[in-house]
Protein backbone atom coordinates (compact mmCIF):
# COMPACT_ATOMS: atom_id res chain seq x y z
CA UNK A 1 0.00 0.00 0.00
CA UNK A 2 2.82 2.36 0.84
CA UNK A 3 4.49 1.59 -2.49
CA UNK A 4 1.29 2.48 -4.37
CA UNK A 5 0.94 5.72 -2.43
CA UNK A 6 4.59 6.60 -3.14
CA UNK A 7 4.10 5.90 -6.86
CA UNK A 8 0.97 8.04 -7.01
CA UNK A 9 2.75 10.81 -5.14
CA UNK A 10 5.66 10.74 -7.60
CA UNK A 11 3.23 10.75 -10.53
CA UNK A 12 1.37 13.71 -9.06
CA UNK A 13 4.56 15.69 -8.55
CA UNK A 14 5.69 14.97 -12.10
CA UNK A 15 2.30 16.05 -13.47
CA UNK A 16 2.31 19.30 -11.49
CA UNK A 17 5.89 19.98 -12.57
CA UNK A 18 4.98 19.40 -16.22
CA UNK A 19 1.97 21.70 -16.00
CA UNK A 20 4.09 24.36 -14.32
CA UNK A 21 6.64 24.09 -17.14
CA UNK A 22 3.93 24.48 -19.77
CA UNK A 23 2.56 27.51 -17.93
CA UNK A 24 6.02 29.07 -17.71
CA UNK A 25 6.62 28.54 -21.43
CA UNK A 26 3.21 30.05 -22.29
CA UNK A 27 4.00 33.06 -20.11
CA UNK A 28 7.33 33.55 -21.90
CA UNK A 29 5.61 33.48 -25.28
CA UNK A 30 2.93 35.93 -24.17
CA UNK A 31 5.49 38.33 -22.70
CA UNK A 32 7.66 38.11 -25.83
CA UNK A 33 4.69 39.01 -28.04
CA UNK A 34 3.72 41.82 -25.65
CA UNK A 35 7.22 43.32 -25.82
CA UNK A 36 7.19 43.10 -29.61
CA UNK A 37 3.80 44.85 -29.83
CA UNK A 38 4.09 47.62 -27.25
CA UNK A 39 7.54 47.33 -25.68
CA UNK A 40 8.50 50.65 -27.25
CA UNK A 41 5.82 52.35 -25.15
CA UNK A 42 7.54 51.11 -21.99
CA UNK A 43 10.97 52.08 -23.26
CA UNK A 44 11.96 48.43 -23.76
CA UNK A 45 11.46 47.53 -27.42
CA UNK A 46 12.71 44.26 -28.86
CA UNK A 47 15.97 45.25 -30.53
CA UNK A 48 16.11 44.44 -34.25
CA UNK A 49 19.89 43.96 -34.00
CA UNK A 50 19.40 41.24 -31.38
CA UNK A 51 16.85 39.45 -33.56
CA UNK A 52 19.18 39.63 -36.57
CA UNK A 53 22.07 38.24 -34.53
CA UNK A 54 19.90 35.36 -33.34
CA UNK A 55 18.81 34.76 -36.94
CA UNK A 56 22.45 34.46 -37.94
CA UNK A 57 23.22 32.01 -35.16
CA UNK A 58 20.09 29.91 -35.62
CA UNK A 59 19.72 29.98 -39.39
CA UNK A 60 22.72 31.18 -41.37
CA UNK A 61 25.30 29.26 -39.35
CA UNK A 62 23.20 26.11 -39.69
CA UNK A 63 23.06 26.17 -43.50
CA UNK A 64 26.06 23.87 -44.14
CA UNK A 65 24.98 21.07 -41.79
CA UNK A 66 21.35 21.44 -42.95
CA UNK A 67 22.41 21.13 -46.58
CA UNK A 68 24.52 18.04 -45.90
CA UNK A 69 21.80 16.32 -43.89
CA UNK A 70 19.05 17.22 -46.37
CA UNK A 71 21.13 15.91 -49.28
CA UNK A 72 21.64 12.59 -47.51
CA UNK A 73 17.93 12.36 -46.66
CA UNK A 74 16.98 13.01 -50.30
CA UNK A 75 19.34 10.32 -51.58
CA UNK A 76 18.13 7.88 -48.92
CA UNK A 77 14.48 8.45 -49.86
CA UNK A 78 15.34 7.94 -53.52
CA UNK A 79 17.04 4.63 -52.71
CA UNK A 80 14.17 3.40 -50.53
CA UNK A 81 11.33 4.41 -52.87
CA UNK A 82 13.00 2.98 -55.96
CA UNK A 83 13.61 -0.31 -54.16
CA UNK A 84 10.07 -0.46 -52.75
CA UNK A 85 8.10 0.72 -55.78
CA UNK A 86 10.07 -1.38 -58.26
CA UNK A 87 8.53 -4.47 -56.66
CA UNK A 88 5.14 -3.27 -57.93
CA UNK A 89 6.38 -1.89 -61.26
CA UNK A 90 5.62 1.64 -60.12
CA UNK A 91 9.03 3.28 -60.43
CA UNK A 92 7.40 6.25 -62.16
CA UNK A 93 5.76 7.15 -58.85
CA UNK A 94 9.12 7.76 -57.19
CA UNK A 95 9.05 11.44 -58.16
CA UNK A 96 5.76 12.25 -56.45
CA UNK A 97 6.49 9.96 -53.49
CA UNK A 98 9.78 11.70 -52.72
CA UNK A 99 8.38 15.19 -53.32
CA UNK A 100 5.40 14.79 -50.99
CA UNK A 101 7.40 12.92 -48.34
CA UNK A 102 10.01 15.66 -48.23
CA UNK A 103 7.72 18.69 -48.31
CA UNK A 104 5.03 17.32 -45.99
CA UNK A 105 7.13 15.42 -43.50
CA UNK A 106 10.87 14.92 -43.63
CA UNK A 107 12.00 18.44 -44.49
CA UNK A 108 10.31 20.05 -41.49
CA UNK A 109 10.95 17.14 -39.11
CA UNK A 110 14.65 16.63 -39.79
CA UNK A 111 15.35 20.37 -39.81
CA UNK A 112 13.53 20.84 -36.50
CA UNK A 113 15.44 17.99 -34.84
CA UNK A 114 18.71 19.44 -36.12
CA UNK A 115 17.89 22.95 -34.86
CA UNK A 116 16.70 21.56 -31.53
CA UNK A 117 20.03 19.82 -31.00
CA UNK A 118 22.05 22.76 -32.23
CA UNK A 119 20.26 25.97 -31.28
CA UNK A 120 17.77 24.85 -28.63
CA UNK A 121 20.56 23.43 -26.51
CA UNK A 122 22.64 26.57 -27.08
CA UNK A 123 19.77 28.74 -25.81
CA UNK A 124 19.37 26.61 -22.70
CA UNK A 125 23.12 26.63 -22.01
CA UNK A 126 23.55 30.38 -22.57
CA UNK A 127 20.59 31.47 -20.46
CA UNK A 128 21.33 28.79 -17.86
CA UNK A 129 24.92 30.02 -17.48
CA UNK A 130 23.70 33.59 -17.11
CA UNK A 131 21.14 32.46 -14.55
CA UNK A 132 23.73 30.57 -12.49
CA UNK A 133 26.15 33.49 -12.54
CA UNK A 134 23.29 35.85 -11.54
CA UNK A 135 23.58 37.86 -14.75
CA UNK A 136 19.82 37.49 -15.27
CA UNK A 137 19.21 39.07 -11.85
CA UNK A 138 21.67 41.81 -12.71
CA UNK A 139 19.71 42.64 -15.87
CA UNK A 140 16.53 43.02 -13.83
CA UNK A 141 18.32 45.21 -11.27
CA UNK A 142 19.51 47.68 -13.91
CA UNK A 143 16.01 47.86 -15.42
CA UNK A 144 16.36 45.51 -18.40
CA UNK A 145 13.64 42.89 -18.57
CA UNK A 146 15.30 39.47 -19.09
CA UNK A 147 12.42 38.22 -21.23
CA UNK A 148 12.70 41.19 -23.58
CA UNK A 149 16.50 40.98 -23.73
CA UNK A 150 17.03 37.20 -23.86
CA UNK A 151 13.81 35.43 -24.81
CA UNK A 152 11.97 37.61 -27.34
CA UNK A 153 14.80 37.90 -29.92
CA UNK A 154 15.36 34.13 -29.88
CA UNK A 155 11.64 33.37 -30.28
CA UNK A 156 11.18 35.69 -33.25
CA UNK A 157 14.45 34.64 -34.89
CA UNK A 158 13.41 30.99 -34.58
CA UNK A 159 9.98 31.75 -36.06
CA UNK A 160 11.64 33.34 -39.09
CA UNK A 161 14.58 31.02 -39.66
CA UNK A 162 13.13 27.55 -39.06
CA UNK A 163 10.56 27.85 -41.89
CA UNK A 164 13.31 29.31 -44.09
CA UNK A 165 15.61 26.40 -43.25
CA UNK A 166 12.75 24.00 -43.96
CA UNK A 167 12.29 25.40 -47.48
CA UNK A 168 16.05 25.18 -48.00
CA UNK A 169 16.10 21.57 -46.76
CA UNK A 170 13.16 20.67 -49.04
CA UNK A 171 15.01 21.99 -52.09
CA UNK A 172 18.29 20.25 -51.26
CA UNK A 173 16.54 16.94 -50.48
CA UNK A 174 14.67 16.96 -53.79
CA UNK A 175 17.90 17.83 -55.57
CA UNK A 176 19.68 14.90 -53.90
CA UNK A 177 16.84 12.55 -54.86
CA UNK A 178 17.03 13.84 -58.43
CA UNK A 179 20.75 13.08 -58.75
CA UNK A 180 20.25 9.52 -57.51
CA UNK A 181 16.85 8.65 -58.98
CA UNK A 182 17.05 10.28 -62.42
CA UNK A 183 19.46 7.70 -63.92
CA UNK A 184 17.35 4.83 -62.53
CA UNK A 185 14.24 6.35 -64.14
CA UNK A 186 16.04 7.04 -67.45
CA UNK A 187 15.43 10.77 -67.25
CA UNK A 188 17.67 13.77 -66.66
CA UNK A 189 17.89 15.51 -63.28
CA UNK A 190 16.37 18.60 -64.92
CA UNK A 191 13.37 16.58 -66.09
CA UNK A 192 13.06 15.03 -62.62
CA UNK A 193 12.93 18.45 -60.97
CA UNK A 194 10.46 19.72 -63.58
CA UNK A 195 8.14 16.78 -62.86
CA UNK A 196 8.47 17.46 -59.13
CA UNK A 197 7.46 21.10 -59.53
CA UNK A 198 4.51 20.11 -61.71
CA UNK A 199 3.25 17.49 -59.25
CA UNK A 200 3.63 19.51 -56.05
CA UNK A 201 0.90 21.87 -54.93
CA UNK A 202 1.01 24.76 -52.44
CA UNK A 203 -0.75 22.65 -49.81
CA UNK A 204 2.17 20.21 -49.66
CA UNK A 205 4.67 22.99 -48.96
CA UNK A 206 2.23 24.78 -46.66
CA UNK A 207 1.84 21.67 -44.53
CA UNK A 208 5.58 21.52 -43.91
CA UNK A 209 5.75 25.24 -43.18
CA UNK A 210 2.87 25.04 -40.71
CA UNK A 211 4.70 22.28 -38.88
CA UNK A 212 7.93 24.28 -38.86
CA UNK A 213 6.20 27.26 -37.21
CA UNK A 214 4.90 25.06 -34.40
CA UNK A 215 8.29 23.36 -34.07
CA UNK A 216 9.99 26.77 -33.86
CA UNK A 217 7.76 27.80 -30.96
CA UNK A 218 8.39 24.50 -29.16
CA UNK A 219 12.17 24.58 -29.60
CA UNK A 220 12.62 28.20 -28.55
CA UNK A 221 10.27 28.07 -25.56
CA UNK A 222 11.65 24.79 -24.24
CA UNK A 223 15.24 26.02 -24.54
CA UNK A 224 14.50 29.38 -22.95
CA UNK A 225 12.29 28.11 -20.12
CA UNK A 226 14.79 25.36 -19.32
CA UNK A 227 17.58 27.93 -19.19
CA UNK A 228 15.67 30.23 -16.87
CA UNK A 229 14.94 27.35 -14.47
CA UNK A 230 18.57 26.21 -14.12
CA UNK A 231 19.99 25.77 -10.63
CA UNK A 232 22.96 23.94 -9.20
CA UNK A 233 25.93 25.51 -10.94
CA UNK A 234 27.73 24.06 -13.95
CA UNK A 235 26.23 20.62 -13.38
CA UNK A 236 22.76 22.14 -13.50
CA UNK A 237 23.58 23.82 -16.83
CA UNK A 238 24.62 20.46 -18.25
CA UNK A 239 21.42 18.80 -17.07
CA UNK A 240 19.32 21.65 -18.46
CA UNK A 241 21.03 21.42 -21.86
CA UNK A 242 20.37 17.68 -22.08
CA UNK A 243 16.79 18.11 -20.88
CA UNK A 244 16.18 20.82 -23.46
CA UNK A 245 17.25 18.61 -26.35
CA UNK A 246 15.33 15.56 -25.13
CA UNK A 247 12.12 17.49 -24.45
CA UNK A 248 12.33 19.38 -27.74
CA UNK A 249 12.72 16.22 -29.81
CA UNK A 250 9.93 14.44 -27.90
CA UNK A 251 7.52 17.35 -28.32
CA UNK A 252 8.47 17.73 -31.99
CA UNK A 253 7.69 14.09 -32.74
CA UNK A 254 4.40 14.18 -30.84
CA UNK A 255 3.37 17.43 -32.56
CA UNK A 256 4.33 15.96 -35.93
CA UNK A 257 2.16 12.90 -35.26
CA UNK A 258 -0.81 15.12 -34.37
CA UNK A 259 -0.31 17.23 -37.51
CA UNK A 260 -0.05 14.13 -39.71
CA UNK A 261 -3.20 12.64 -38.21
CA UNK A 262 -5.39 15.69 -38.83
CA UNK A 263 -3.88 16.87 -42.14
CA UNK A 264 -3.85 13.51 -43.93
CA UNK A 265 -7.27 12.11 -43.07
Buried (B, 14 or more C-beta within 10 A) or exposed (E): EEEEEEEEEEEEEEEEEEEEBEEBBEEBBEBBBBBBEEBEEEEBBBBEEBBBBBBEBBBEEBBEEBBEBBBBBBBBBBBBBBEBBEEEEEBEBBBBBBBBBBBBBBBBBBBBBBBBBBBBBBBBBBBBBBBBEEEBEEBEEEEBBBBBBBBBBBBBBBBBBBBBBBBBBBBBBBBBBBBBBBEBBEBEBEBBBBBBEEBBEEEBBEBBBBBBBBBBBBBBBBBBBBBBBBEEEEEBBBBBBEBBBEBBBEBBEEBBEEBBEEEEE
